[in-house]
Amino acid sequence: MIYRFGKRFALLALVLVLPLFGDEGLWLFNAPPVQALKTKYKFDLTDEWLRHVQLASVHFGGASGSFVSPNGLVMTNHHVGQGAIQNLSTKDRNLMETGFYARTRAEELKAPGLELRVLQNIEDVTARVLEAETPGLAPAQAAEARNKAIAAVEKEASEKTGLRATVVNLYSGMMYHLYTYKVYSDVRLVFAPESAIAFFGGDQDNFTYPRYDLDICLFRIYEDDQPIASNHYLKWSPTPVKEGDLVFASGHPGSTGRLLTYAQLEFLRDVAYPWTIANYERRRGLLKDFSRRGPEAARQAQGALFGIENSLKAITGYQSGLLDKALMDKKLKDEEALREDIRGNPELAAVYDKAWDEIAAAEKAYAPFYKLHRFFEGGAGFTTSYFGTARTLVRLAAERTKPDAERLREYRESAIPGLTRRMQAVTPVYDELEIFNLTDSLIQLQKEFGTMAEVRWLFTGRLAEDVARELVAGTKLKDPAVRKNYLDGGLETVQLSDDPMIKLALLVDPVSRGIRRKYEREVESIETTNGALVAQALFKLMGSAVPPDATGTLRLSFGTVRGYVENGRKIPFFTAFQGLYDLSAKHGNRDPYVLPPSFLAAKAAVRQATPLNFVSTCDSIGGNSGSPVINRRAEFCGVLFDGNIQSLPARFVYSDAQNRSVMVHAQGIIEALTKVYKAQPLVDEILGKK
Amino acid sequence: MIYRFGKRFALLALVLVLPLFGDEGLWLFNAPPVQALKTKYKFDLTDEWLRHVQLASVHFGGASGSFVSPNGLVMTNHHVGQGAIQNLSTKDRNLMETGFYARTRAEELKAPGLELRVLQNIEDVTARVLEAETPGLAPAQAAEARNKAIAAVEKEASEKTGLRATVVNLYSGMMYHLYTYKVYSDVRLVFAPESAIAFFGGDQDNFTYPRYDLDICLFRIYEDDQPIASNHYLKWSPTPVKEGDLVFASGHPGSTGRLLTYAQLEFLRDVAYPWTIANYERRRGLLKDFSRRGPEAARQAQGALFGIENSLKAITGYQSGLLDKALMDKKLKDEEALREDIRGNPELAAVYDKAWDEIAAAEKAYAPFYKLHRFFEGGAGFTTSYFGTARTLVRLAAERTKPDAERLREYRESAIPGLTRRMQAVTPVYDELEIFNLTDSLIQLQKEFGTMAEVRWLFTGRLAEDVARELVAGTKLKDPAVRKNYLDGGLETVQLSDDPMIKLALLVDPVSRGIRRKYEREVESIETTNGALVAQALFKLMGSAVPPDATGTLRLSFGTVRGYVENGRKIPFFTAFQGLYDLSAKHGNRDPYVLPPSFLAAKAAVRQATPLNFVSTCDSIGGNSGSPVINRRAEFCGVLFDGNIQSLPARFVYSDAQNRSVMVHAQGIIEALTKVYKAQPLVDEILGKK
């Protein structure tokens, strides 16, 4: 359909499109920014280049990685591999503290439950998904119809290809693309530095720049007990990046909210973020208390504490954007201008104008039950990994009896192999820490929902700690054989279980499912239907120059290697080893600026001018951690591990004035591996010198 | 397949067949005892006769009734209509005590929630059900496959015919017949005598003979606010039955266990009946206590008390058979002889011999979880009608989301209209009585399963009565609008309910479903698969001369009007009004032999020699209550309302020496309606004199 637009609109479109002449954009591999790159950088983005980068990119948990040798060697961040490193640690072998290097393949350590994926293909299935919606369906019914179509598409694709198939919802539901992945589940740890150098500066320097972190680690993918042949891998750039160089990041940004409406941003600002921040603040304090019990307690809590501090800083940064009146005013003005133009065209107005109001109404409806949703379906009332396991076993048993299309989405047939593997992985769980976390969440649960029957029943008049202790001490879910028994036994075994954690999961399942349905029906489906309309309106006005918000799937961003100005001071585009040693010395080599013995010992050997970290204007967000940053020749220049503090509001509005992604420099990596870790065979493999 | 049998077998077959030359048998309408009737009674059972009787027979709750006029008038027992009569009673209008007669159609009272059915057709669908079983399936999987096939057959039939369609499992699963019913839901009370005369002699005389009960009542079926045209109705026999007359009963015997194996009988004797009898004994005592609170309390408890006393007497009678060593020895000897013969033929032995052992193993497996099954899935832990309602709403919401074939059988699409109607019916519930019953069952629950999480949670340290009071006082399920809201709202409304009774149903649903599945998998399916083999073996040896055990569906039995000898005393085949008045006088007209004022007032007018009750050798069992008893011309001779005490062991072994069904005599009914109740218009309608 073709709409004619008045003069006013043409102007607006210009305003809206303008920011995209910056380096904004987490672009789809099947809708890449060919024109922008040609115009701004005279770069010819070819299909071969894209295909190669796609196949060299690795989905690593919720984050990113890349192949850096033909033998299945995967580079990512230390903080991305941290879960695996912790799972491979014990009281007597703390790999977080000591680091790890497998000098031979035989020494490589298999990470339990870890699963990496490589995207093979993207197919546009929008028509097939949307044709499932018959006209006149309410948003919730439309969502149900689409979900059935999606499940069918996924099932068909995974049966046809043998690959993991997932349909991704883009532009809030305006487009649906089918992503098929090759999945690898034998992943072994090859190299990890000490966490002191990987996370140098700690929480204090997290999301800041300048930085001096060797935030890397390396894994290797095996199949049939042999390293895989990773034909598409990134060759190491022989020369260091220079200021002004065009670079690309290929990774899996988790989520952005740039296309959210003003009402959605208000909801985040006024409801979701305040609760989330307060919750993380409290939990951070408690985990620090726990860590003070002794070095072993500190080791156990380290992973969770890192995660919470990281999230807390990120969300606080996002919230700072929403609390910035100028940013919000601009959002409101843009939105009003767009709606004004839509209203100027009766045909457009009839279709699109009410979308914003519907979303606003949905946000308003959500606020009163947001906490119930978080505490029950979100699990915030039951913070223990055992509850997660119990719920998964309980729901898997129930959902498996349903046709694929009618299941909760995370239990669709395509998800089951990964889920089963996770349930059978042997990973360390520390009961005292579990009790500690669960106690806190139960206290919050009782405070918020103490009059609910489920909560009264669970407490039975006792203190939260006694309840938590009974649950954790009583559960047998730590035993993988027990978990396997539930997996195999199905519904009856779950229903007749006398495991207290399974009982808890059964107890809260009805209200959790109920609140989830209510959310899906009253909020999510309205956001999807109307968010798709908002996106369509935008497309009608701007063509396809707006990339979709991040969805945890593979995206390409581009930008230049560039310093910036902060408080009148020029911040250079890279840091060097010299700065690392200086900063540590300045702080008396004390936490969080303590250098590991390896770095202290190697000081004289290290070439101090070697670049360690650098920045670029490449757009990125959480989930991009571990993304390879590459040059025009698709050569590896570094691995993205952070964004500076100014980049956080870019969750909602990108600007390249000060926003920067922060990378570990390719040359710095080689310097550290060679001089500090004496890992010459690894360097040879990476540089292809064998 | 044809098997050759040795001499030994021929003899055995003779032994087994012999009893069937008596009047044994609850015969299928589509496999009627044509030959036996011809041989023994020179009676030609025609298709027309059968079709007419089938269409004149009415399924009335779990029992029986028949059309006795062309205007939708249905005759049944007072104790069958009692639920409806009680539901139509209030504190100030106790129809149980006063009786009821609608002199005009306008005065007829619509019974809430009552649904009558008339069987239209029977079709053999054995092939379609059994072909769903692929060879080599375990019993539980075979059951699942059959259930899916059954659901499909039912769905197809109800969609094609618009009738209620139910597949009936015969011979433990050797045969499957599809029954289709026309369902009527506007049913109005026309006439009921006082309970004093309907149940004259009370519990004391229940299951005895001679008797003097006017255990009748009459309803009328309406459609579109008009009485239906019941073209197939039973004409009144102009002459009273005589000793030796051939009569038939057409009704819905609930269940018999004549084809059960010895192990199954042992299970009933040693596990099921002892618990059931003790449970009823205790509840009877408690309900009598409750009744002593005053006349209104007595009125409220009357229905439940009658039900319990009736069941208690019946089960005690069944158990007396199982405790009768001679009966059990005979059962064992017959079974052993049959197995011996099977073992004599290798081909038969390979297929059938292990069936008895498999059943025995299943019974042994069941014993340890029998009580858990009864208390949770059977609801014995939650004796209040509110729990039944809550569970139905909870399960209906869940089951409705599943494909028909995968639902719990009582929530299949074909059952939903009736279920929905029941949920919306406005029937009186008495909270103090509910609390009283629930308290008792919770005490038992705690005694048996007090360490289970569900029970501990429910009690939360309180007394059973406080828990019961909170549940009953707190539930809003007494409000039909609230029930409708759950019916309409579906899963989410149920899951987010804060109604304490709904919460209770949700709390115990997982373990209830679990134990049901365990029962179905470990017991029921084994009994079905192997019971079918036992039946097949019997068929191989005896042809189809063995009717299947009762299944609550329409059956025809036959016999003669005949007195019997008890303790050397001849018991005449009928009683008369004279005996009624004498017996009452002998007991000083005191409960349970008190006559209602109407009968006292009419004494002079009543012809004292008029027969009131009579007996015949017709085979019957619980569920046959309300069955019309008819003569060769299919004329109404009386309505079956009881069996004598000797008939109870016939649940397992029929004998016509003393077993008798007890009927209200057709002429007695007319006498009472005319002389006592002055219900001439009703009599005219029945006798077709208008």
Chai-1 contact restraints between the chains, C-beta under 6 A:
chainA,res_idxA,chainB,res_idxB,connection_type,confidence,min_distance_angstrom,max_distance_angstrom,comment,restraint_id
A,A453,B,K503,contact,1.0,0.0,6.0,A-B,restraint_1
A,W457,B,W457,contact,1.0,0.0,6.0,A-B,restraint_2
A,T460,B,T460,contact,1.0,0.0,6.0,A-B,restraint_3
A,G461,B,G461,contact,1.0,0.0,6.0,A-B,restraint_4
A,E492,B,G514,contact,1.0,0.0,6.0,A-B,restraint_5
A,E492,B,R517,contact,1.0,0.0,6.0,A-B,restraint_6
A,E492,B,K518,contact,1.0,0.0,6.0,A-B,restraint_7
A,Q495,B,P510,contact,1.0,0.0,6.0,A-B,restraint_8
A,Q495,B,V511,contact,1.0,0.0,6.0,A-B,restraint_9
A,Q495,B,R513,contact,1.0,0.0,6.0,A-B,restraint_10
A,Q495,B,G514,contact,1.0,0.0,6.0,A-B,restraint_11
A,L496,B,G514,contact,1.0,0.0,6.0,A-B,restraint_12
A,K503,B,A453,contact,1.0,0.0,6.0,A-B,restraint_13
A,L506,B,P510,contact,1.0,0.0,6.0,A-B,restraint_14
A,P510,B,Q495,contact,1.0,0.0,6.0,A-B,restraint_15
A,P510,B,L506,contact,1.0,0.0,6.0,A-B,restraint_16
A,V511,B,Q495,contact,1.0,0.0,6.0,A-B,restraint_17
A,R513,B,Q495,contact,1.0,0.0,6.0,A-B,restraint_18
A,G514,B,E492,contact,1.0,0.0,6.0,A-B,restraint_19
A,G514,B,Q495,contact,1.0,0.0,6.0,A-B,restraint_20
A,G514,B,L496,contact,1.0,0.0,6.0,A-B,restraint_21
A,R517,B,E492,contact,1.0,0.0,6.0,A-B,restraint_22
A,K518,B,E492,contact,1.0,0.0,6.0,A-B,restraint_23
